[in-house]
Amino acid sequence: MDSKYQLSRRCILTILIGGGGGAALIGGATGIFPVSAEPAADRGQVTLYKNPQCGCCDGYADYLRHNGFNVTAVSTNDLAVMGQKYGIPDDLSPCHISIIGGYVVGGHIPIEVVNRLLSERPQITGISLPGMPEGTPGMPGNKPGRLQIYEIGKGPPKVYATV
């Protein structure tokens, strides 16, 4: 099966991975490039706020470390309050909240999307993947299908990426 890609009029990121060893492509405002494209140069410090009992959040912290970030995990019981502080609507609440490169990154977001955020540096507060979807970085199981990652900023949330 051949790899396919799709880029909407609004330059929403779409990743479709073909079977049989096909390559994945990412489309964004800067064009189409392979998932294996170089990550953003500035890996830097990440603060990850998580529920004290959550092991999948530790898995995501390890995932970020594996991708070159220096991660400090902070246990808190105030994630809902923090989400409100950063403008994340309740229905888009992520499992945990990370501060990466000055952006709020909520949930189990793949590194390709984090790299895109850090490369493009849009004028937004951040991005959020609601809930705890199986098969995402740090989560066991199989991904249930395509997932939408939302842009958080002024105005109503809109889709930032579909993975």
Order of alpha helices (4+ residues) and beta strands (2+ residues): beta-beta-beta-beta-alpha-beta-alpha-beta-beta-alpha-beta-beta-beta
